[in-house]
Amino acid sequence: MITDKKKLIIACLLLLSTVLISLPTLHNGSFGDEFDTLAAAKLMTKGNILYRDIFSHHFPFSYYWTTLMFETFGVSVTVARLSLVFLQLIVFFSLILLTKLWIELGVVSLIWGVLRVFYFGNMVIYPSFSAIFILAFCVLGLHALSLEKDPPWYYWLVMSFFAVLAFINDPLSVYPAVIIGIFLLIKNYRYGLRFGLYFGGFLSLFLLSFLIGGSFPDFIKGAFHFNSEYYGKYAWTDPVRVKELLRQMATLLDLFQKKWFSFNPMRPFPADVTMVDHWFFSGLFYRLSIYLCVAFFACKKKWLSGAAVYMLAASILVMKTKGFYAQSFNLYALFCFVFLISKLVQDIEDKKAFRKPIVIGGVALVLIFSCLSFRAVWTNYIKPENDYENSWAIYTPNVDLFNTLSCGLEDVKLAAYPGETVYYWFTDLEPVDGYLFMWPWVADYALDDVIETLSDPEIKAIVLSPNEGQIWGYEVKDFLSPLHEFVTQNYVSYNGVVFLSPALKELCPVK
């Protein structure tokens, strides 16, 4: 029998391997939402305050974490993305120490290091953080349901801390937190109370920091008022999703859709990340992992754990789960898969627990997972399509152009719309009025104010104002027409897309 000390060594080796397996894909891909995080964090290192000086309608954790990393280790994409890898390791190591699931969690960490690239999980976008934190408190909650004696007080402290971090990263993570809280109450009312009290305490500290910093009204305005009044017209932002939770439970986690049954092992991966899981070897695999894990607990007559596994999956699916939003559900399902296989191997001599249908299902899962893993290794390591050159070098010409047009002058502002946040990151130009992007929902809210600021005769500004393209089916020429009309009439055109304010043109007469 392997001792706990040897298991810990193996777990540490698996976590170290996670770092090694993550390095080759560290710079794979680029994405506007990540540039928003990077550019905002870069501005925050200069003293700008989130929500007050920098507009965002997301919750703050990803911005704060990235800013902290920049302040500590320097401003670079490498620092940001590598910090996400080490955050994952810290969280997983904490789980390993608290649950003694040495090998299982080490293997999950290693596998996710490969698969996460499919879902932009190597990027500092908020779903990447949510996946780690949601898995953390779900694993701790499920483990507590199986314990025969009370966990130590710090167990609940760590669990609630991860739950609060998930909440301040994405408020919809409250659904799996509430579900696990309910099951803990059923198991032992003291468990649920401790988790709830610690959660409330940490959340109060977070809100208190906003109040002391004086940015609480700006946070409410950006993260709540804007989402309900403006973004809600374009996307589903209703926080009350009980009907969706019940629907997910009733439909077996949205099983009855053709997209999960696309059987083509060598199917090329689409450029549209939202289509990655529309596949037998990904979307269906994750759901089968949940079903078989529930069945395993049912065979063991651990009804509470089985029900919790299923309802947690449904509660995570209440959140956005397409493309890069799918990280939380997929990582949770991956844990269920590894946990199931581990238990089947351990119980191989236990004929009562070793039910033939579950074994057959486990073998099928391994075969499906093997195909997924092969494609992941091929796409991300052997024949990468989104390496550094393809993902980053394409921006160099425009970055050079903006640096040239600004002549190195101070206080030059940039309005790169509708969503070219990449240029705030690669240049030292700050956004007009703190708006890094001008999607249709932001244009409804802020476009008039931006135009008013650009009307100042003293402002030194560069405006990127294309008059073509679509965002979610909305024509750029329509929702940005007031801006394009303004710069066409009042600014100096450089190439019909880039415009310079008269004040900047006078000080920097670049041809």
C-alpha positions in Angstrom: 0.0 0.0 0.0 1.2 3.5 -0.9 1.8 5.6 2.2 0.4 9.1 2.6 4.0 10.5 2.3 4.5 8.8 -1.0 1.1 9.9 -2.2 2.0 13.5 -1.3 5.3 13.2 -3.3 3.4 11.9 -6.3 0.8 14.7 -6.0 3.6 17.3 -5.9 5.2 15.8 -8.9 1.9 15.9 -10.8 1.5 19.6 -9.8 5.0 20.3 -10.9 4.2 18.6 -14.2 1.2 20.9 -14.5 3.6 23.8 -14.7 5.8 22.1 -17.3 2.8 21.1 -19.5 1.4 24.6 -19.3 4.6 26.4 -20.4 4.5 25.5 -24.1 0.9 26.8 -24.5 1.3 29.8 -22.1 1.2 32.4 -25.0 -1.3 30.5 -27.2 -4.1 32.6 -28.4 -5.3 36.2 -27.8 -8.7 37.5 -26.9 -10.3 40.9 -26.4 -11.7 40.1 -22.9 -8.2 39.2 -21.7 -6.8 42.4 -23.2 -9.5 44.2 -21.2 -8.2 42.6 -18.0 -4.5 43.3 -18.9 -5.1 46.9 -20.0 -7.3 47.7 -16.9 -4.7 46.1 -14.6 -1.9 48.1 -16.3 -3.9 51.3 -15.7 -4.5 50.3 -12.1 -0.8 50.0 -11.5 -0.6 53.7 -12.4 -3.1 54.7 -9.8 -6.4 54.4 -11.7 -9.3 53.0 -9.7 -11.5 50.3 -11.1 -15.1 51.4 -11.8 -14.3 55.0 -11.0 -11.6 55.7 -13.5 -11.9 52.5 -15.6 -15.2 51.3 -16.8 -16.1 47.6 -16.3 -19.3 45.7 -15.8 -17.6 42.5 -14.6 -16.9 41.7 -11.0 -13.4 42.7 -9.8 -11.3 39.7 -8.8 -9.5 39.0 -12.1 -8.6 42.7 -12.3 -7.3 42.9 -8.7 -5.3 39.6 -9.0 -3.7 40.7 -12.3 -2.8 44.1 -10.8 -1.3 42.5 -7.8 0.9 40.3 -10.0 2.0 43.3 -12.1 2.8 45.3 -9.0 4.9 42.4 -7.6 6.5 40.8 -10.7 6.3 43.4 -13.5 3.8 44.1 -16.3 3.8 41.4 -18.9 1.5 38.8 -20.4 3.9 36.1 -19.2 3.5 37.3 -15.6 -0.3 37.4 -15.9 -0.7 34.0 -17.5 1.9 32.3 -15.4 0.3 33.6 -12.2 -2.9 31.8 -13.2 -1.0 28.5 -13.4 0.5 29.0 -9.9 -2.8 30.1 -8.5 -4.2 26.8 -9.8 -1.4 25.0 -8.1 -1.9 26.8 -4.8 -5.6 26.0 -4.8 -5.1 22.3 -5.8 -2.4 21.9 -3.2 -4.7 23.3 -0.5 -7.4 20.8 -1.6 -4.9 17.9 -1.5 -3.9 18.7 2.0 -7.5 19.1 3.2 -9.1 16.1 1.5 -6.2 13.6 1.1 -7.3 13.1 -2.5 -3.6 13.1 -3.4 -3.5 11.4 -6.8 -7.0 12.4 -8.0 -6.5 16.1 -7.7 -2.9 15.9 -9.0 -4.2 14.1 -12.1 -7.1 16.6 -12.6 -4.6 19.5 -12.4 -2.3 17.9 -15.0 -5.1 17.1 -17.4 -6.6 20.6 -17.1 -3.2 22.0 -17.9 -3.7 20.4 -21.4 -7.4 20.8 -22.0 -7.8 24.4 -20.7 -6.3 25.9 -23.8 -9.5 24.8 -25.8 -11.5 27.2 -23.6 -9.0 30.1 -23.3 -8.2 28.8 -19.8 -4.6 29.9 -20.2 -5.8 33.5 -20.3 -6.6 35.9 -17.4 -10.3 36.2 -18.1 -12.8 35.7 -15.3 -14.1 32.3 -16.3 -10.5 30.9 -15.9 -10.6 32.0 -12.2 -14.2 30.9 -11.7 -13.3 27.3 -12.8 -10.6 27.0 -10.2 -12.5 28.5 -7.3 -15.8 26.7 -8.0 -14.1 23.4 -8.2 -12.3 24.1 -4.9 -15.4 24.7 -2.8 -17.4 22.0 -4.6 -14.7 19.4 -3.9 -14.4 20.5 -0.2 -18.2 20.4 0.1 -18.6 16.9 -1.5 -15.7 15.6 0.6 -17.3 16.9 3.8 -20.5 15.0 2.9 -18.5 11.7 3.0 -16.8 12.3 6.3 -17.7 10.5 9.5 -16.2 13.0 11.9 -16.2 16.8 11.9 -13.5 18.6 9.8 -11.4 21.1 11.7 -12.5 24.7 11.8 -10.0 25.8 9.2 -11.6 23.4 6.7 -14.7 25.7 6.6 -12.5 28.8 6.6 -10.7 27.7 3.4 -13.9 26.4 1.8 -15.8 29.6 2.4 -12.8 31.7 1.3 -12.7 30.0 -2.1 -16.5 30.4 -2.4 -16.2 34.2 -1.7 -13.4 34.5 -4.2 -15.6 32.7 -6.8 -18.4 35.1 -6.0 -16.4 38.3 -6.3 -15.1 37.0 -9.6 -18.6 36.0 -10.9 -21.7 36.5 -8.8 -23.5 33.6 -10.5 -21.2 31.2 -8.6 -23.6 31.8 -5.7 -25.8 29.1 -7.1 -23.4 26.2 -6.6 -22.4 27.8 -3.3 -26.0 27.8 -2.1 -26.5 24.2 -3.4 -23.5 22.8 -1.5 -24.6 24.9 1.6 -28.0 23.2 1.5 -26.5 19.7 1.3 -24.2 20.5 4.2 -27.2 21.6 6.3 -28.9 18.3 5.5 -25.7 16.3 6.4 -25.1 18.3 9.7 -26.7 21.6 10.4 -23.4 22.8 12.0 -21.6 22.2 8.7 -24.0 24.5 6.8 -23.9 27.1 9.5 -20.2 27.3 9.6 -19.9 27.5 5.9 -22.5 30.2 5.7 -21.1 32.3 8.6 -17.6 32.2 7.2 -18.9 33.0 3.8 -20.8 36.0 5.1 -17.8 37.2 7.1 -15.4 37.1 4.1 -18.0 38.8 1.9 -18.5 41.5 4.5 -14.7 42.2 4.5 -14.8 42.5 0.7 -17.7 45.0 0.8 -16.0 46.9 3.6 -12.9 47.4 1.6 -15.0 48.9 -1.2 -16.7 51.2 1.3 -13.4 52.3 2.8 -11.9 52.9 -0.6 -14.8 55.0 -1.6 -15.5 53.1 -4.8 -18.6 51.2 -3.6 -21.1 53.5 -5.4 -19.0 53.1 -8.7 -19.0 49.3 -8.2 -22.8 49.2 -7.8 -23.2 51.4 -10.8 -20.9 49.4 -13.1 -21.4 45.8 -11.9 -25.2 46.0 -11.1 -27.0 49.0 -12.5 -25.3 48.8 -15.9 -25.8 45.1 -16.3 -29.6 45.3 -15.5 -30.4 48.5 -17.3 -28.2 48.3 -20.4 -26.4 45.0 -20.9 -29.6 43.2 -20.0 -31.1 44.4 -23.3 -28.6 42.4 -25.2 -27.9 39.4 -23.0 -29.5 37.4 -20.3 -28.4 39.0 -17.0 -31.3 38.1 -14.7 -29.8 36.9 -11.5 -32.8 34.9 -10.5 -32.3 31.6 -12.3 -34.3 29.1 -10.3 -36.3 28.0 -13.4 -33.1 27.4 -15.3 -31.8 25.3 -12.5 -34.9 23.2 -12.5 -34.7 22.9 -16.3 -31.1 21.7 -16.2 -32.1 19.1 -13.6 -35.1 17.9 -15.5 -33.3 17.6 -18.9 -30.4 15.6 -17.5 -28.0 18.6 -17.8 -29.4 19.7 -21.2 -28.7 16.3 -22.7 -31.3 16.1 -25.4 -29.5 18.2 -28.1 -28.0 17.0 -31.3 -24.8 19.0 -30.8 -23.5 16.5 -28.1 -23.7 13.6 -30.5 -21.4 14.7 -33.3 -19.3 11.6 -33.7 -16.1 12.4 -35.7 -12.9 11.7 -33.8 -10.8 13.7 -36.3 -13.1 16.6 -36.6 -11.2 19.9 -37.1 -11.5 22.2 -34.2 -13.6 25.3 -35.2 -12.2 28.8 -34.8 -15.4 29.7 -32.9 -14.6 28.6 -29.4 -18.3 28.3 -28.5 -18.4 25.2 -30.8 -15.6 23.2 -29.1 -18.0 21.3 -26.8 -20.5 20.5 -29.6 -18.9 17.1 -29.9 -19.3 13.5 -28.6 -15.8 13.6 -27.2 -16.2 16.7 -25.2 -19.7 18.0 -24.4 -21.2 14.5 -24.1 -18.1 13.1 -22.3 -18.4 15.7 -19.5 -22.1 14.9 -19.0 -21.5 11.1 -19.0 -18.8 11.7 -16.3 -21.5 13.3 -14.1 -24.1 10.6 -14.7 -21.7 7.7 -13.9 -20.3 9.4 -10.8 -23.9 9.8 -9.6 -24.6 6.1 -10.4 -21.4 5.1 -8.5 -22.6 6.9 -5.4 -26.1 5.3 -5.8 -24.5 1.8 -6.0 -22.7 2.7 -2.7 -26.1 3.9 -1.3 -24.5 7.3 -0.7 -27.6 9.1 -1.8 -26.7 12.5 -0.4 -23.4 12.6 -2.2 -24.9 11.4 -5.4 -27.7 14.0 -5.4 -25.1 16.7 -4.5 -22.9 15.8 -7.5 -25.8 16.1 -9.8 -27.3 19.3 -8.4 -24.0 21.0 -8.3 -23.5 20.2 -12.0 -27.0 21.7 -12.8 -26.2 24.8 -10.7 -22.9 25.4 -12.5 -24.8 25.1 -15.8 -27.1 27.9 -14.6 -24.1 30.2 -15.4 -23.0 30.9 -18.9 -21.4 27.6 -20.2 -20.6 28.1 -23.9 -17.1 28.3 -25.1 -14.7 29.9 -22.6 -17.6 30.2 -20.2 -17.7 26.4 -20.0 -14.6 26.1 -18.0 -16.3 25.8 -14.6 -18.6 22.9 -15.7 -15.9 21.1 -17.7 -13.3 21.2 -14.9 -16.0 20.0 -12.4 -17.0 17.2 -14.7 -13.3 16.3 -15.3 -12.9 15.9 -11.5 -16.0 13.6 -11.4 -14.4 11.5 -14.2 -11.0 11.1 -12.4 -12.7 10.5 -9.1 -14.9 7.8 -10.6 -12.1 6.0 -12.3 -10.0 6.2 -9.1 -12.8 4.7 -7.0 -13.5 1.9 -9.5 -9.8 1.0 -9.4 -9.7 1.0 -5.6 -12.9 -1.0 -5.3 -12.0 -3.6 -7.8 -12.0 -6.3 -5.1 -15.3 -5.1 -3.6 -17.9 -7.1 -5.6 -20.8 -5.2 -4.0 -19.5 -1.8 -5.1 -18.0 -3.1 -8.4 -21.2 -2.9 -10.5 -20.7 -4.2 -14.1 -22.7 -1.3 -15.8 -20.6 1.3 -14.0 -17.4 -0.5 -14.9 -18.4 -0.7 -18.6 -19.3 3.0 -18.5 -16.0 3.8 -16.8 -14.1 2.0 -19.6 -16.1 3.8 -22.2 -15.3 7.1 -20.5 -11.6 6.3 -20.6 -11.7 5.6 -24.3 -13.6 8.8 -25.0 -11.2 10.8 -22.9 -8.3 9.2 -24.6 -9.5 10.6 -27.9 -10.1 14.0 -26.4 -6.6 14.0 -24.9 -5.0 12.9 -28.2 -6.6 15.7 -30.1 -5.7 18.2 -27.3 -2.0 17.2 -27.5 -2.0 17.3 -31.3 -3.8 20.7 -31.5 -2.0 22.5 -28.7 1.5 21.0 -28.8 2.4 19.1 -32.0 0.6 21.3 -34.6 -0.4 24.5 -32.7 -2.6 26.8 -34.7 -2.7 29.7 -32.2 1.0 30.1 -31.3 2.6 33.4 -30.5 3.3 34.5 -34.1 -0.3 33.9 -35.2 -1.9 35.4 -32.0 0.3 38.4 -31.2 2.5 39.6 -34.0 -0.5 40.5 -36.1 -1.0 43.6 -33.9 2.4 45.0 -34.4 1.7 47.3 -37.4 -1.1 49.2 -35.7 0.8 49.4 -32.4 3.7 51.0 -34.3 1.2 53.3 -36.1 -0.4 54.6 -32.8 3.0 55.1 -31.2 4.1 57.1 -34.3 1.0 59.2 -34.4 1.3 60.1 -30.7 4.9 61.3 -31.1 5.6 60.2 -27.5 3.6 63.1 -26.1 2.1 62.9 -22.7 -1.6 62.8 -22.1 -2.5 61.4 -25.5 -5.8 59.6 -25.3 -6.9 56.6 -27.4 -10.4 55.6 -28.4 -10.0 52.3 -30.1 -13.5 51.1 -30.8 -15.6 49.1 -30.9 -13.4 46.7 -29.0 -9.8 47.0 -29.8 -8.6 46.7 -26.2 -5.3 45.2 -27.4 -3.9 48.6 -28.3 -4.3 50.0 -24.8 -2.2 47.1 -23.6 0.6 47.4 -26.2 0.8 51.2 -26.0 1.0 53.6 -23.1 -2.1 55.4 -24.3 -5.0 55.7 -21.9 -8.7 55.3 -22.9 -11.0 58.3 -23.2 -13.1 58.6 -20.1 -11.9 55.1 -19.0 -13.8 53.3 -21.7 -11.6 50.5 -23.1 -14.4 49.3 -25.4 -17.6 50.5 -27.0 -19.8 47.6 -27.7 -23.5 48.3 -28.5 -24.5 48.1 -24.8 -21.7 50.4 -23.7 -22.5 52.8 -26.6 -26.1 53.2 -25.3 -24.6 54.1 -21.9 -21.5 56.2 -22.6 -21.1 57.2 -26.3 -22.5 60.7 -25.8 -20.1 61.3 -22.9 -17.1 60.1 -24.9 -18.1 62.4 -27.8 -18.4 65.3 -25.4 -14.9 64.7 -24.1 -13.5 64.3 -27.6 -15.1 67.7 -28.4 -12.6 69.5 -26.1 -10.4 71.6 -28.4 -7.4 71.0 -26.1 -7.6 67.2 -26.1 -4.9 65.2 -27.7 -6.6 62.1 -29.0 -6.4 59.2 -31.5 -9.7 57.6 -32.5 -10.0 54.3 -34.2 -13.5 54.4 -35.7 -14.3 51.8 -38.3 -17.6 52.1 -40.2 -18.1 48.4 -40.9 -18.4 45.0 -39.2 -20.9 43.5 -36.8 -21.1 42.8 -33.1 -23.7 40.2 -32.2 -25.6 41.0 -35.3 -25.5 44.8 -34.6 -23.9 46.9 -37.4 -21.0 49.0 -36.2 -22.0 51.7 -38.7 -25.3 52.0 -36.8 -24.4 51.9 -33.1 -21.2 53.9 -33.6 -22.6 56.3 -36.2 -22.6 59.4 -33.9 -18.9 58.9 -33.2 -18.0 58.3 -36.8 -19.9 61.3 -37.9 -18.3 63.4 -35.2 -14.7 62.5 -36.0 -15.3 62.7 -39.8 -16.4 66.3 -39.4 -14.2 67.5 -36.6 -11.0 65.4 -36.6 -8.2 64.9 -39.1 -8.4 61.6 -41.0 -5.3 59.6 -41.3 -6.6 56.7 -43.4 -10.4 56.9 -43.1 -10.4 54.7 -40.0 -7.9 56.4 -37.8 -8.6 60.0 -36.9 -6.5 62.6 -35.0 -7.7 65.5 -32.9 -6.7 68.9 -34.2 -4.6 69.6 -31.0 -2.6 66.4 -31.5 -2.2 67.0 -35.2 -0.8 70.4 -34.6 1.8 69.1 -32.1 2.6 65.9 -34.0 2.3 66.6 -37.8 2.9 63.0 -38.9 2.1 62.5 -42.6 
